[in-house]
Amino acid sequence: MVATTSCFYYAAPAALRKTNHLRQNQLRLDIFGNNATTRKPRNGLVMCSNESTESESESEDGWGIQDFIGGDLAKFDLGKWLSDVEEHKSLAIYTPHEGGYEGRYFTRLRYQGYYFLDLSARGLGDPETTLTKVHPVCPAHVGKQPIARWYFPPEVDFRLSVLPPDAKGLIVWVIEAKVLSKAELQFLAILPELRPKVRVIAECGNWRKVVWRPLKEAAGLTEGALSN
């Protein structure tokens, strides 16, 4: 039984090897034989002239210029990224699952003179209380120390007070924002109106490439907004 199992694990049975051999021969005939002329050629060109042409080509064939030069080597939408941050002031961003691509957008904002407050939505608590009010924090007591309560200053207001004079503003970058409720996202969307020097970037999900939309739209504060 052990010998049979090991043979099956490391080598296919003779019948399967014969079938695979026939399939390989048929594949060679399809590629190099007379049947090669019947193969359907790939249609479509890769174009990168403007945004509309690139989106049409990518939607039809699923290919873009980024597929040939590497998705992390060149970002043609960095200019639009900066303009959208200044226009909408709060964005919902969707990044690939493997991570790392958002670093280009992070770095470009840093080059513009922004300072960052990185937060995780998990364990954030009430965003309004944590970011704009004096809030209590209970440290872990591990079952031995007495339960204590410490009070911390507002996270956003404290960092705004210590910004250098030449700083352009403060970026509140919230990761894992997909766990936040609709009401919490709505507060983050209007936070730049309460603190004019603040911009909010919330990672609200994942997509196969880096895309974004106004956070007010993701939170349902605009007409025709898509629900999460």
N, CA and C atoms as a LAMMPS dump frame, in Angstrom:
ITEM: TIMESTEP
0
ITEM: NUMBER OF ATOMS
684
ITEM: BOX BOUNDS ff ff ff
-5.0000000000000000e+02 5.0000000000000000e+02
-5.0000000000000000e+02 5.0000000000000000e+02
-5.0000000000000000e+02 5.0000000000000000e+02
ITEM: ATOMS id mol type element x y z
1 1 1 N 0.829 -1.212 0
2 1 2 C 0 0 0
3 1 3 C 0.857 1.253 0
4 2 1 N 1.924 1.223 0.793
5 2 2 C 2.813 2.381 0.852
6 2 3 C 3.519 2.592 -0.467
7 3 1 N 4.001 1.473 -1.074
8 3 2 C 4.704 1.586 -2.352
9 3 3 C 3.769 2.103 -3.437
10 4 1 N 2.54 1.62 -3.443
11 4 2 C 1.58 2.074 -4.452
12 4 3 C 1.291 3.559 -4.294
13 5 1 N 1.147 4.005 -3.052
14 5 2 C 0.864 5.414 -2.807
15 5 3 C 2.024 6.3 -3.236
16 6 1 N 3.245 5.877 -2.944
17 6 2 C 4.397 6.684 -3.33
18 6 3 C 4.54 6.761 -4.833
19 7 1 N 4.264 5.661 -5.54
20 7 2 C 4.358 5.691 -6.999
21 7 3 C 3.302 6.619 -7.595
22 8 1 N 2.13 6.597 -7.038
23 8 2 C 1.07 7.466 -7.545
24 8 3 C 1.378 8.931 -7.266
25 9 1 N 2.096 9.205 -6.173
26 9 2 C 2.413 10.589 -5.81
27 9 3 C 3.495 11.159 -6.709
28 10 1 N 4.51 10.354 -7.014
29 10 2 C 5.649 10.877 -7.763
30 10 3 C 5.542 10.655 -9.267
31 11 1 N 4.688 9.793 -9.737
32 11 2 C 4.578 9.541 -11.165
33 11 3 C 3.153 9.177 -11.495
34 12 1 N 2.687 9.636 -12.671
35 12 2 C 1.331 9.334 -13.083
36 12 3 C 1.25 7.912 -13.606
37 13 1 N 0.077 7.264 -13.567
38 13 2 C -0.087 5.917 -14.129
39 13 3 C 0.19 5.896 -15.623
40 14 1 N 0.429 4.687 -16.141
41 14 2 C 0.79 4.557 -17.551
42 14 3 C -0.323 5.051 -18.459
43 15 1 N -1.567 4.783 -18.085
44 15 2 C -2.677 5.215 -18.933
45 15 3 C -2.738 6.735 -19.041
46 16 1 N -2.475 7.431 -17.926
47 16 2 C -2.485 8.892 -17.959
48 16 3 C -1.313 9.442 -18.746
49 17 1 N -0.154 8.762 -18.65
50 17 2 C 1.005 9.224 -19.412
51 17 3 C 0.742 9.103 -20.904
52 18 1 N 0.042 8.032 -21.32
53 18 2 C -0.257 7.859 -22.733
54 18 3 C -1.235 8.929 -23.205
55 19 1 N -2.218 9.226 -22.376
56 19 2 C -3.192 10.263 -22.745
57 19 3 C -2.529 11.629 -22.851
58 20 1 N -1.641 11.951 -21.911
59 20 2 C -0.926 13.225 -21.971
60 20 3 C -0.045 13.316 -23.202
61 21 1 N 0.565 12.177 -23.586
62 21 2 C 1.409 12.167 -24.771
63 21 3 C 0.586 12.461 -26.024
64 22 1 N -0.611 11.877 -26.117
65 22 2 C -1.469 12.151 -27.264
66 22 3 C -1.914 13.607 -27.286
67 23 1 N -2.208 14.159 -26.124
68 23 2 C -2.629 15.552 -26.064
69 23 3 C -1.506 16.498 -26.485
70 24 1 N -0.279 16.19 -26.096
71 24 2 C 0.848 17.03 -26.487
72 24 3 C 1.058 16.985 -27.994
73 25 1 N 0.906 15.785 -28.591
74 25 2 C 1.049 15.695 -30.042
75 25 3 C -0.038 16.485 -30.751
76 26 1 N -1.266 16.399 -30.236
77 26 2 C -2.348 17.152 -30.846
78 26 3 C -2.114 18.651 -30.724
79 27 1 N -1.546 19.095 -29.568
80 27 2 C -1.245 20.503 -29.391
81 27 3 C -0.189 20.976 -30.365
82 28 1 N 0.831 20.117 -30.644
83 28 2 C 1.851 20.49 -31.627
84 28 3 C 1.24 20.63 -33.019
85 29 1 N 0.312 19.752 -33.367
86 29 2 C -0.332 19.847 -34.664
87 29 3 C -1.178 21.11 -34.78
88 30 1 N -1.842 21.464 -33.682
89 30 2 C -2.676 22.661 -33.722
90 30 3 C -1.859 23.925 -33.886
91 31 1 N -0.627 23.92 -33.325
92 31 2 C 0.188 25.129 -33.382
93 31 3 C 1.002 25.209 -34.67
94 32 1 N 1.638 24.086 -35.048
95 32 2 C 2.564 24.117 -36.179
96 32 3 C 1.985 23.473 -37.445
97 33 1 N 0.855 22.79 -37.334
98 33 2 C 0.304 22.097 -38.484
99 33 3 C -0.643 22.96 -39.284
100 34 1 N -1.516 22.269 -40.067
101 34 2 C -2.449 22.979 -40.908
102 34 3 C -3.535 23.691 -40.113
103 35 1 N -3.797 23.207 -38.898
104 35 2 C -4.842 23.818 -38.096
105 35 3 C -4.421 25.159 -37.514
106 36 1 N -3.158 25.533 -37.676
107 36 2 C -2.693 26.784 -37.103
108 36 3 C -3.358 27.98 -37.77
109 37 1 N -3.757 27.822 -39.065
110 37 2 C -4.384 28.93 -39.758
111 37 3 C -5.799 29.189 -39.281
112 38 1 N -6.404 28.227 -38.607
113 38 2 C -7.773 28.393 -38.13
114 38 3 C -7.834 29.038 -36.759
115 39 1 N -6.71 29.268 -36.112
116 39 2 C -6.716 29.904 -34.804
117 39 3 C -7.167 31.348 -34.937
118 40 1 N -7.961 31.801 -33.964
119 40 2 C -8.475 33.157 -33.976
120 40 3 C -7.399 34.112 -33.495
121 41 1 N -6.999 35.084 -34.323
122 41 2 C -5.945 36.011 -33.875
123 41 3 C -6.483 36.986 -32.846
124 42 1 N -5.574 37.535 -32.058
125 42 2 C -5.94 38.53 -31.062
126 42 3 C -6.118 39.872 -31.738
127 43 1 N -7.219 40.529 -31.438
128 43 2 C -7.507 41.832 -32.005
129 43 3 C -7.283 42.905 -30.966
130 44 1 N -6.986 44.105 -31.445
131 44 2 C -6.853 45.236 -30.531
132 44 3 C -5.418 45.689 -30.404
133 45 1 N -5.25 46.979 -30.147
134 45 2 C -3.94 47.58 -29.99
135 45 3 C -3.821 48.18 -28.599
136 46 1 N -2.605 48.302 -28.138
137 46 2 C -2.333 48.943 -26.857
138 46 3 C -2.007 50.394 -27.121
139 47 1 N -2.843 51.275 -26.608
140 47 2 C -2.672 52.701 -26.876
141 47 3 C -2.643 53.444 -25.549
142 48 1 N -1.889 54.503 -25.485
143 48 2 C -1.784 55.3 -24.265
144 48 3 C -1.792 56.782 -24.589
145 49 1 N -2.607 57.193 -25.582
146 49 2 C -2.609 58.585 -25.993
147 49 3 C -3.309 59.478 -24.995
148 50 1 N -4.516 59.066 -24.546
149 50 2 C -5.229 59.848 -23.554
150 50 3 C -6.011 58.916 -22.671
151 51 1 N -6.71 59.484 -21.704
152 51 2 C -7.389 58.665 -20.7
153 51 3 C -8.545 57.89 -21.296
154 52 1 N -9.339 58.526 -22.19
155 52 2 C -10.491 57.848 -22.75
156 52 3 C -10.082 56.71 -23.667
157 53 1 N -9.052 56.947 -24.507
158 53 2 C -8.602 55.881 -25.398
159 53 3 C -8.027 54.723 -24.621
160 54 1 N -7.265 55.018 -23.558
161 54 2 C -6.666 53.951 -22.776
162 54 3 C -7.729 53.123 -22.072
163 55 1 N -8.775 53.785 -21.559
164 55 2 C -9.823 53.046 -20.868
165 55 3 C -10.614 52.187 -21.83
166 56 1 N -10.869 52.676 -23.084
167 56 2 C -11.586 51.868 -24.058
168 56 3 C -10.788 50.64 -24.452
169 57 1 N -9.472 50.831 -24.71
170 57 2 C -8.636 49.695 -25.075
171 57 3 C -8.545 48.683 -23.949
172 58 1 N -8.473 49.177 -22.727
173 58 2 C -8.344 48.277 -21.594
174 58 3 C -9.636 47.531 -21.337
175 59 1 N -10.78 48.176 -21.575
176 59 2 C -12.053 47.51 -21.348
177 59 3 C -12.331 46.456 -22.399
178 60 1 N -11.864 46.666 -23.643
179 60 2 C -12.124 45.708 -24.704
180 60 3 C -11.232 44.473 -24.594
181 61 1 N -9.951 44.668 -24.417
182 61 2 C -9.006 43.556 -24.469
183 61 3 C -8.432 43.186 -23.112
184 62 1 N -8.604 44.036 -22.098
185 62 2 C -8.07 43.724 -20.792
186 62 3 C -6.583 43.986 -20.66
187 63 1 N -5.993 44.695 -21.649
188 63 2 C -4.56 44.978 -21.606
189 63 3 C -4.352 46.48 -21.556
190 64 1 N -3.292 46.892 -20.934
191 64 2 C -2.904 48.289 -20.893
192 64 3 C -1.396 48.408 -20.95
193 65 1 N -0.914 49.636 -21.119
194 65 2 C 0.525 49.835 -21.203
195 65 3 C 1.209 49.437 -19.897
196 66 1 N 0.458 49.482 -18.76
197 66 2 C 1.035 49.098 -17.476
198 66 3 C 1.391 47.619 -17.431
199 67 1 N 0.7 46.795 -18.247
200 67 2 C 0.975 45.367 -18.24
201 67 3 C 2.324 45.04 -18.875
202 68 1 N 2.888 45.95 -19.617
203 68 2 C 4.14 45.685 -20.31
204 68 3 C 5.338 46.323 -19.621
205 69 1 N 5.13 47.375 -18.835
206 69 2 C 6.247 48.037 -18.184
207 69 3 C 6.262 47.8 -16.686
208 70 1 N 5.258 47.122 -16.146
209 70 2 C 5.206 46.868 -14.707
210 70 3 C 4.306 47.866 -14.006
211 71 1 N 3.384 47.361 -13.209
212 71 2 C 2.403 48.224 -12.585
213 71 3 C 2.98 49.185 -11.568
214 72 1 N 4.17 48.898 -11.034
215 72 2 C 4.739 49.748 -9.992
216 72 3 C 5.85 50.646 -10.514
217 73 1 N 6.151 50.573 -11.806
218 73 2 C 7.245 51.357 -12.35
219 73 3 C 6.796 52.737 -12.798
220 74 1 N 5.593 52.845 -13.317
221 74 2 C 5.089 54.123 -13.815
222 74 3 C 3.626 54.252 -13.456
223 75 1 N 3.255 55.422 -12.967
224 75 2 C 1.877 55.706 -12.62
225 75 3 C 1.453 56.937 -13.415
226 76 1 N 0.628 56.701 -14.434
227 76 2 C 0.221 57.8 -15.297
228 76 3 C -0.891 58.643 -14.687
229 77 1 N -1.463 58.211 -13.576
230 77 2 C -2.581 58.924 -12.982
231 77 3 C -2.184 59.702 -11.725
232 78 1 N -0.908 59.918 -11.504
233 78 2 C -0.487 60.636 -10.306
234 78 3 C -0.931 62.099 -10.344
235 79 1 N -0.944 62.69 -11.536
236 79 2 C -1.417 64.064 -11.64
237 79 3 C -2.891 64.183 -11.281
238 80 1 N -3.689 63.252 -11.764
239 80 2 C -5.11 63.256 -11.426
240 80 3 C -5.306 62.957 -9.941
241 81 1 N -4.444 62.113 -9.392
242 81 2 C -4.519 61.81 -7.962
243 81 3 C -4.339 63.073 -7.126
244 82 1 N -3.345 63.889 -7.447
245 82 2 C -3.104 65.113 -6.686
246 82 3 C -4.255 66.105 -6.849
247 83 1 N -4.755 66.237 -8.073
248 83 2 C -5.857 67.168 -8.294
249 83 3 C -7.132 66.73 -7.581
250 84 1 N -7.391 65.42 -7.535
251 84 2 C -8.59 64.934 -6.842
252 84 3 C -8.472 65.113 -5.333
253 85 1 N -7.264 64.946 -4.793
254 85 2 C -7.078 65.167 -3.362
255 85 3 C -7.371 66.619 -3.004
256 86 1 N -6.929 67.557 -3.853
257 86 2 C -7.18 68.967 -3.571
258 86 3 C -8.635 69.345 -3.823
259 87 1 N -9.272 68.693 -4.782
260 87 2 C -10.643 69.049 -5.121
261 87 3 C -11.649 68.471 -4.135
262 88 1 N -11.538 67.161 -3.857
263 88 2 C -12.527 66.499 -3.008
264 88 3 C -12.128 66.491 -1.534
265 89 1 N -10.829 66.57 -1.253
266 89 2 C -10.291 66.657 0.116
267 89 3 C -10.449 65.373 0.936
268 90 1 N -11.298 64.475 0.532
269 90 2 C -11.419 63.165 1.195
270 90 3 C -11.738 62.139 0.115
271 91 1 N -10.929 61.07 0.069
272 91 2 C -11.053 60.071 -0.978
273 91 3 C -11.151 58.679 -0.367
274 92 1 N -11.922 57.833 -1.023
275 92 2 C -11.945 56.401 -0.726
276 92 3 C -11.096 55.706 -1.773
277 93 1 N -10.054 55.012 -1.341
278 93 2 C -9.106 54.397 -2.252
279 93 3 C -9.238 52.888 -2.161
280 94 1 N -9.077 52.225 -3.309
281 94 2 C -9.173 50.766 -3.397
282 94 3 C -7.877 50.266 -4.032
283 95 1 N -7.163 49.403 -3.331
284 95 2 C -5.829 48.975 -3.734
285 95 3 C -5.799 47.471 -3.986
286 96 1 N -4.815 46.968 -4.739
287 96 2 C -4.687 45.519 -4.941
288 96 3 C -4.438 44.784 -3.628
289 97 1 N -4.806 43.502 -3.61
290 97 2 C -4.696 42.713 -2.385
291 97 3 C -3.244 42.548 -1.945
292 98 1 N -2.315 42.454 -2.902
293 98 2 C -0.926 42.191 -2.524
294 98 3 C -0.266 43.387 -1.854
295 99 1 N -0.838 44.576 -1.996
296 99 2 C -0.314 45.741 -1.31
297 99 3 C 0.953 46.291 -1.943
298 100 1 N 1.334 47.468 -1.534
299 100 2 C 2.558 48.095 -2.007
300 100 3 C 2.354 49.15 -3.068
301 101 1 N 1.284 49.035 -3.86
302 101 2 C 1.078 49.989 -4.953
303 101 3 C 0.712 51.378 -4.443
304 102 1 N 0.042 51.436 -3.294
305 102 2 C -0.375 52.736 -2.787
306 102 3 C 0.803 53.57 -2.306
307 103 1 N 1.988 52.967 -2.167
308 103 2 C 3.146 53.719 -1.724
309 103 3 C 3.535 54.841 -2.659
310 104 1 N 3.323 54.637 -3.983
311 104 2 C 3.635 55.698 -4.946
312 104 3 C 2.766 56.936 -4.7
313 105 1 N 1.499 56.709 -4.418
314 105 2 C 0.581 57.817 -4.189
315 105 3 C 0.869 58.48 -2.839
316 106 1 N 1.222 57.683 -1.877
317 106 2 C 1.627 58.201 -0.563
318 106 3 C 2.851 59.105 -0.703
319 107 1 N 3.852 58.635 -1.444
320 107 2 C 5.095 59.391 -1.589
321 107 3 C 4.881 60.693 -2.346
322 108 1 N 4.024 60.654 -3.368
323 108 2 C 3.794 61.88 -4.133
324 108 3 C 3.147 62.967 -3.28
325 109 1 N 2.251 62.586 -2.384
326 109 2 C 1.669 63.567 -1.462
327 109 3 C 2.712 64.1 -0.483
328 110 1 N 3.615 63.233 -0.064
329 110 2 C 4.672 63.684 0.843
330 110 3 C 5.59 64.688 0.158
331 111 1 N 5.862 64.484 -1.143
332 111 2 C 6.674 65.434 -1.886
333 111 3 C 5.989 66.794 -2.016
334 112 1 N 4.673 66.811 -1.947
335 112 2 C 3.944 68.069 -2.052
336 112 3 C 3.982 68.871 -0.755
337 113 1 N 4.485 68.296 0.331
338 113 2 C 4.605 69.01 1.587
339 113 3 C 3.617 68.592 2.651
340 114 1 N 2.923 67.482 2.436
341 114 2 C 1.967 67.014 3.426
342 114 3 C 2.661 66.155 4.488
343 115 1 N 2.128 66.225 5.703
344 115 2 C 2.518 65.325 6.776
345 115 3 C 1.387 64.328 7.006
346 116 1 N 1.734 63.185 7.597
347 116 2 C 0.796 62.079 7.63
348 116 3 C 0.495 61.641 9.055
349 117 1 N -0.756 61.235 9.236
350 117 2 C -1.21 60.557 10.446
351 117 3 C -1.788 59.217 10.004
352 118 1 N -1.046 58.15 10.243
353 118 2 C -1.458 56.809 9.825
354 118 3 C -2.253 56.149 10.942
355 119 1 N -3.439 55.689 10.6
356 119 2 C -4.317 55.058 11.575
357 119 3 C -4.885 53.772 10.989
358 120 1 N -5.224 52.848 11.867
359 120 2 C -5.932 51.632 11.474
360 120 3 C -7.362 51.736 11.975
361 121 1 N -8.308 51.432 11.096
362 121 2 C -9.717 51.521 11.485
363 121 3 C -10.072 50.509 12.564
364 122 1 N -9.339 49.406 12.642
365 122 2 C -9.601 48.415 13.68
366 122 3 C -9.073 48.933 15.028
367 123 1 N -9.943 49.071 15.975
368 123 2 C -9.557 49.6 17.269
369 123 3 C -9.529 51.109 17.34
370 124 1 N -9.993 51.774 16.286
371 124 2 C -9.971 53.232 16.285
372 124 3 C -10.996 53.808 17.255
373 125 1 N -12.083 53.089 17.477
374 125 2 C -13.142 53.617 18.32
375 125 3 C -14.003 54.592 17.542
376 126 1 N -14.574 55.539 18.23
377 126 2 C -15.378 56.57 17.581
378 126 3 C -14.458 57.572 16.907
379 127 1 N -14.489 57.701 15.577
380 127 2 C -13.545 58.61 14.909
381 127 3 C -13.675 60.054 15.355
382 128 1 N -14.901 60.515 15.597
383 128 2 C -15.077 61.91 16.011
384 128 3 C -14.417 62.172 17.357
385 129 1 N -14.602 61.246 18.294
386 129 2 C -14.014 61.428 19.62
387 129 3 C -12.499 61.291 19.582
388 130 1 N -12.003 60.302 18.851
389 130 2 C -10.558 60.048 18.829
390 130 3 C -9.8 61.155 18.112
391 131 1 N -10.351 61.674 17.031
392 131 2 C -9.618 62.614 16.187
393 131 3 C -9.783 64.071 16.605
394 132 1 N -10.912 64.428 17.195
395 132 2 C -11.184 65.853 17.439
396 132 3 C -11.489 66.196 18.892
397 133 1 N -11.471 65.212 19.81
398 133 2 C -11.811 65.497 21.201
399 133 3 C -10.829 64.799 22.126
400 134 1 N -10.759 65.278 23.352
401 134 2 C -9.993 64.575 24.38
402 134 3 C -10.718 63.262 24.675
403 135 1 N -9.99 62.158 24.582
404 135 2 C -10.637 60.852 24.658
405 135 3 C -9.904 59.96 25.665
406 136 1 N -10.643 59.093 26.34
407 136 2 C -10.013 58.178 27.306
408 136 3 C -9.519 56.904 26.625
409 137 1 N -8.46 56.355 27.18
410 137 2 C -7.893 55.085 26.715
411 137 3 C -7.627 54.221 27.94
412 138 1 N -8.134 53.004 27.925
413 138 2 C -7.916 52.069 29.025
414 138 3 C -6.812 51.096 28.638
415 139 1 N -5.628 51.171 29.248
416 139 2 C -4.558 50.231 28.906
417 139 3 C -4.891 48.836 29.405
418 140 1 N -4.282 47.844 28.751
419 140 2 C -4.501 46.457 29.152
420 140 3 C -3.943 46.214 30.549
421 141 1 N -4.745 45.608 31.409
422 141 2 C -4.306 45.383 32.798
423 141 3 C -3.863 43.946 33.042
424 142 1 N -4.024 43.05 32.058
425 142 2 C -3.548 41.675 32.105
426 142 3 C -4.087 40.933 33.336
427 143 1 N -5.167 41.404 33.91
428 143 2 C -5.793 40.722 35.021
429 143 3 C -5.105 40.903 36.354
430 144 1 N -4.014 41.677 36.409
431 144 2 C -3.262 41.84 37.662
432 144 3 C -3.222 43.293 38.119
433 145 1 N -3.008 44.214 37.157
434 145 2 C -2.949 45.613 37.532
435 145 3 C -4.368 46.176 37.659
436 146 1 N -4.533 47.239 38.425
437 146 2 C -5.849 47.87 38.512
438 146 3 C -6.243 48.505 37.182
439 147 1 N -7.518 48.534 36.904
440 147 2 C -8.021 49.127 35.667
441 147 3 C -7.829 50.64 35.736
442 148 1 N -7.101 51.161 34.765
443 148 2 C -6.799 52.592 34.725
444 148 3 C -7.43 53.21 33.483
445 149 1 N -7.51 54.509 33.496
446 149 2 C -8.045 55.256 32.347
447 149 3 C -7.175 56.489 32.141
448 150 1 N -6.542 56.53 30.965
449 150 2 C -5.703 57.666 30.616
450 150 3 C -6.428 58.508 29.583
451 151 1 N -6.145 59.803 29.587
452 151 2 C -6.784 60.724 28.654
453 151 3 C -5.743 61.285 27.694
454 152 1 N -6.071 61.231 26.405
455 152 2 C -5.167 61.684 25.357
456 152 3 C -5.779 62.879 24.634
457 153 1 N -4.917 63.759 24.109
458 153 2 C -5.437 64.914 23.345
459 153 3 C -6.002 64.452 22.004
460 154 1 N -6.755 65.293 21.333
461 154 2 C -7.268 64.932 19.995
462 154 3 C -6.122 64.645 19.029
463 155 1 N -6.223 63.528 18.326
464 155 2 C -5.122 63.108 17.451
465 155 3 C -4.872 64.126 16.338
466 156 1 N -5.919 64.602 15.715
467 156 2 C -5.759 65.531 14.594
468 156 3 C -5.345 66.915 15.09
469 157 1 N -6.034 67.427 16.099
470 157 2 C -5.724 68.777 16.593
471 157 3 C -4.316 68.86 17.17
472 158 1 N -3.884 67.797 17.829
473 158 2 C -2.531 67.815 18.399
474 158 3 C -1.479 67.877 17.293
475 159 1 N -1.661 67.11 16.23
476 159 2 C -0.677 67.118 15.142
477 159 3 C -0.742 68.39 14.303
478 160 1 N -1.923 68.969 14.2
479 160 2 C -2.013 70.253 13.512
480 160 3 C -1.272 71.348 14.277
481 161 1 N -1.264 71.252 15.59
482 161 2 C -0.605 72.279 16.4
483 161 3 C 0.914 72.204 16.313
484 162 1 N 1.464 71.062 15.919
485 162 2 C 2.921 70.909 15.862
486 162 3 C 3.432 70.819 14.427
487 163 1 N 2.585 71.117 13.444
488 163 2 C 3.044 71.103 12.06
489 163 3 C 4.05 72.226 11.819
490 164 1 N 5.065 71.988 11.003
491 164 2 C 6.002 73.068 10.654
492 164 3 C 5.281 74.172 9.898
493 165 1 N 5.815 75.378 9.923
494 165 2 C 5.148 76.491 9.22
495 165 3 C 5.033 76.286 7.715
496 166 1 N 5.983 75.562 7.124
497 166 2 C 5.951 75.368 5.679
498 166 3 C 5.168 74.134 5.255
499 167 1 N 4.495 73.461 6.185
500 167 2 C 3.735 72.261 5.842
501 167 3 C 2.476 72.646 5.076
502 168 1 N 2.153 71.855 4.07
503 168 2 C 0.958 72.119 3.265
504 168 3 C -0.307 71.669 3.967
505 169 1 N -0.209 70.648 4.799
506 169 2 C -1.379 70.166 5.513
507 169 3 C -1.109 68.81 6.129
508 170 1 N -2.167 68.195 6.636
509 170 2 C -2.073 66.905 7.302
510 170 3 C -2.961 65.903 6.577
511 171 1 N -2.388 64.765 6.22
512 171 2 C -3.132 63.683 5.581
513 171 3 C -3.46 62.646 6.648
514 172 1 N -4.739 62.392 6.871
515 172 2 C -5.174 61.308 7.756
516 172 3 C -5.411 60.084 6.873
517 173 1 N -4.479 59.142 6.91
518 173 2 C -4.541 57.937 6.064
519 173 3 C -5.051 56.791 6.938
520 174 1 N -6.247 56.305 6.629
521 174 2 C -6.905 55.273 7.422
522 174 3 C -6.885 53.968 6.633
523 175 1 N -6.192 52.954 7.164
524 175 2 C -6.183 51.649 6.52
525 175 3 C -7.317 50.8 7.096
526 176 1 N -7.717 49.793 6.325
527 176 2 C -8.796 48.871 6.712
528 176 3 C -10.092 49.624 7.026
529 177 1 N -10.355 50.705 6.293
530 177 2 C -11.564 51.486 6.547
531 177 3 C -12.83 50.756 6.116
532 178 1 N -12.689 49.604 5.484
533 178 2 C -13.877 48.847 5.081
534 178 3 C -14.655 48.312 6.283
535 179 1 N -14.051 48.294 7.47
536 179 2 C -14.755 47.808 8.659
537 179 3 C -15.551 48.916 9.333
538 180 1 N -15.408 50.153 8.882
539 180 2 C -16.131 51.259 9.498
540 180 3 C -17.586 51.271 9.048
541 181 1 N -18.434 51.794 9.899
542 181 2 C -19.846 51.911 9.562
543 181 3 C -20.058 53.109 8.637
544 182 1 N -21.267 53.209 8.117
545 182 2 C -21.582 54.314 7.215
546 182 3 C -21.473 55.653 7.935
547 183 1 N -21.924 55.705 9.18
548 183 2 C -21.852 56.961 9.926
549 183 3 C -20.403 57.378 10.187
550 184 1 N -19.537 56.417 10.468
551 184 2 C -18.129 56.739 10.715
552 184 3 C -17.447 57.22 9.437
553 185 1 N -17.786 56.614 8.306
554 185 2 C -17.238 57.086 7.036
555 185 3 C -17.743 58.488 6.71
556 186 1 N -18.976 58.769 7.06
557 186 2 C -19.512 60.098 6.796
558 186 3 C -18.79 61.165 7.606
559 187 1 N -18.413 60.848 8.838
560 187 2 C -17.641 61.829 9.607
561 187 3 C -16.275 62.059 8.981
562 188 1 N -15.61 60.983 8.553
563 188 2 C -14.308 61.157 7.902
564 188 3 C -14.442 61.972 6.626
565 189 1 N -15.572 61.842 5.942
566 189 2 C -15.767 62.579 4.695
567 189 3 C -15.913 64.079 4.942
568 190 1 N -16.503 64.466 6.062
569 190 2 C -16.7 65.892 6.342
570 190 3 C -15.614 66.461 7.253
571 191 1 N -14.655 65.646 7.652
572 191 2 C -13.581 66.137 8.527
573 191 3 C -12.796 67.283 7.894
574 192 1 N -12.466 67.267 6.576
575 192 2 C -11.768 68.422 5.994
576 192 3 C -12.57 69.717 6.067
577 193 1 N -13.886 69.645 6.174
578 193 2 C -14.68 70.862 6.333
579 193 3 C -14.563 71.408 7.75
580 194 1 N -14.38 70.511 8.71
581 194 2 C -14.188 70.953 10.092
582 194 3 C -12.767 71.425 10.349
583 195 1 N -11.79 70.791 9.703
584 195 2 C -10.378 71.153 9.826
585 195 3 C -9.84 71.401 8.419
586 196 1 N -9.796 72.667 7.977
587 196 2 C -9.478 72.953 6.565
588 196 3 C -8.116 72.454 6.096
589 197 1 N -7.159 72.289 6.99
590 197 2 C -5.827 71.835 6.567
591 197 3 C -5.693 70.316 6.55
592 198 1 N -6.786 69.608 6.765
593 198 2 C -6.754 68.141 6.837
594 198 3 C -7.296 67.556 5.534
595 199 1 N -6.645 66.493 5.064
596 199 2 C -7.132 65.686 3.946
597 199 3 C -7.252 64.248 4.442
598 200 1 N -8.243 63.537 3.967
599 200 2 C -8.52 62.183 4.443
600 200 3 C -8.43 61.215 3.271
601 201 1 N -7.65 60.14 3.471
602 201 2 C -7.57 59.03 2.52
603 201 3 C -7.952 57.765 3.282
604 202 1 N -9.015 57.102 2.855
605 202 2 C -9.512 55.905 3.533
606 202 3 C -9.456 54.722 2.578
607 203 1 N -8.761 53.664 2.992
608 203 2 C -8.686 52.431 2.193
609 203 3 C -9.95 51.616 2.476
610 204 1 N -10.909 51.723 1.558
611 204 2 C -12.239 51.145 1.776
612 204 3 C -12.426 49.789 1.128
613 205 1 N -11.405 49.219 0.533
614 205 2 C -11.567 47.911 -0.099
615 205 3 C -10.399 47.611 -1.008
616 206 1 N -10.593 46.601 -1.842
617 206 2 C -9.532 46.146 -2.749
618 206 3 C -10.065 46.06 -4.166
619 207 1 N -9.15 46.244 -5.105
620 207 2 C -9.456 46.126 -6.527
621 207 3 C -8.188 45.677 -7.223
622 208 1 N -8.292 45.289 -8.495
623 208 2 C -7.121 44.742 -9.183
624 208 3 C -6.103 45.802 -9.574
625 209 1 N -6.458 47.072 -9.451
626 209 2 C -5.513 48.164 -9.619
627 209 3 C -5.954 49.291 -8.688
628 210 1 N -5.114 50.301 -8.547
629 210 2 C -5.421 51.395 -7.625
630 210 3 C -6.475 52.298 -8.26
631 211 1 N -7.632 52.39 -7.611
632 211 2 C -8.7 53.293 -8.041
633 211 3 C -9.205 54.045 -6.817
634 212 1 N -9.876 55.131 -7.064
635 212 2 C -10.409 55.926 -5.958
636 212 3 C -11.653 56.666 -6.423
637 213 1 N -12.396 57.145 -5.441
638 213 2 C -13.57 57.978 -5.675
639 213 3 C -13.766 58.859 -4.447
640 214 1 N -14.584 59.912 -4.547
641 214 2 C -14.81 60.779 -3.376
642 214 3 C -15.384 59.986 -2.207
643 215 1 N -14.869 60.258 -1.038
644 215 2 C -15.34 59.542 0.144
645 215 3 C -16.798 59.87 0.45
646 216 1 N -17.241 61.062 0.099
647 216 2 C -18.656 61.392 0.285
648 216 3 C -19.547 60.484 -0.552
649 217 1 N -19.078 60.141 -1.727
650 217 2 C -19.844 59.22 -2.571
651 217 3 C -19.862 57.823 -1.975
652 218 1 N -18.731 57.366 -1.441
653 218 2 C -18.678 56.035 -0.828
654 218 3 C -19.495 55.971 0.458
655 219 1 N -19.607 57.103 1.159
656 219 2 C -20.345 57.129 2.418
657 219 3 C -21.817 57.449 2.241
658 220 1 N -22.242 57.709 1.006
659 220 2 C -23.655 57.969 0.752
660 220 3 C -24.094 59.389 1.029
661 221 1 N -23.174 60.362 0.945
662 221 2 C -23.522 61.759 1.214
663 221 3 C -23.859 62.533 -0.045
664 222 1 N -23.756 61.898 -1.219
665 222 2 C -24.074 62.555 -2.474
666 222 3 C -25.24 61.844 -3.139
667 223 1 N -25.896 62.542 -4.046
668 223 2 C -27.014 61.955 -4.766
669 223 3 C -26.514 60.873 -5.711
670 224 1 N -27.184 59.765 -5.729
671 224 2 C -26.785 58.659 -6.595
672 224 3 C -25.547 57.944 -6.129
673 225 1 N -25.186 58.082 -4.84
674 225 2 C -23.975 57.425 -4.334
675 225 3 C -24.174 55.926 -4.308
676 226 1 N -23.088 55.198 -4.595
677 226 2 C -23.135 53.744 -4.573
678 226 3 C -22.987 53.259 -3.148
679 227 1 N -23.777 52.321 -2.752
680 227 2 C -23.671 51.74 -1.408
681 227 3 C -22.573 50.734 -1.37
682 228 1 N -21.868 50.634 -0.22
683 228 2 C -20.785 49.669 -0.085
684 228 3 C -21.336 48.267 0.092
